[in-house]
Amino acid sequence: MTDKEIYFKNVLYVGTDEKVDKVEKQIGAIQKYSTHEQDWNTDSISNYYSKGTKLYKIPDVDIKDAIAVEMKKNEYIKAVKMK
């Protein structure tokens, strides 16, 4: 595992420092926080972001490529699909 990972809807993302200015609808939230790989059988889990962290669609970006992670109210960063 690397830093800032999110496993969401069968896609593994990694959080970046890139800010996202605009988001569309909320697509989910982190359901579980864990740093143990054996726990990664949940549809929405992260080894960095806390349970309840909201995830959003970025306008004109396919969800399979990148998503927005809400860091605090109206502040978002981009998480990109791991290659």
N, C-alpha and C positions, 0 to 999 in steps of 0.2 A: 504494500500500500504506500501511496505517496501522500503528501499533504493535501488537505482541502478536498477530499473526494466526496462525491455524491453519487449514489446508485439510485436512479429514478427511471421507472418504466423500462427496465431492462437495458438501460444505457448508463455507462460510467462516465461521469463528468469530473473535471477538476476546476476548482475555483481559481479565478485570476484576480488581478488588482484592477482590471479594466472596469471603469464605471459605466453603467447603463443609465441613460437619461430618461428613457421612456419605455414603459412596459404595457402589455395588453392584459388579458385576464390572468387571474391566478390559476395555475395548473396543478398545484399540489402543495404539500408541506413535508418537511422531514418528519418521519414517523418514529425514527429511532436513531440514537447516537451510539456508536460503538467503534472501538479501535481493534476489535477482534474479528478477523476474517471469517471465522465460523459463524458469526452472527449475521453475515451479509446474505440472508435469504429473504429479507423483507423488500418490498417494492420501493421503499423510499427511506434510505438510510445514509448517514454521513459519519465520517471519522473526524470531522472538524466542526461542522455547523450543528447547533443544538436542535433538539427535538422541538418542533413547532415552527422552525424557520420556514417562511413562505417562499414558494418558487413560482415564477411567472414566465409567460411567453414574451419573447422580444419581438417587436414588430418586424416583419419581413425576414425573419430568421426561422428556419425549420427547427422544431423542438429537438429533433435528433442531432442537430449540430451544436446548439447552445441554448442555455436558459438563463434567466436572471434570478439572482438570490437576493432576498431582501435583508440588508444588514441592519437597518433601522428604518423607521417610517419614512417612506419616499426616498430612500437611498438604496441603490441596487448595484451589484457587481455581476459580471458575466462569468458563467461556468461553461466551459467548452468540452465537447465530447473528447474523451481520451482516444488517441490514435492507436 
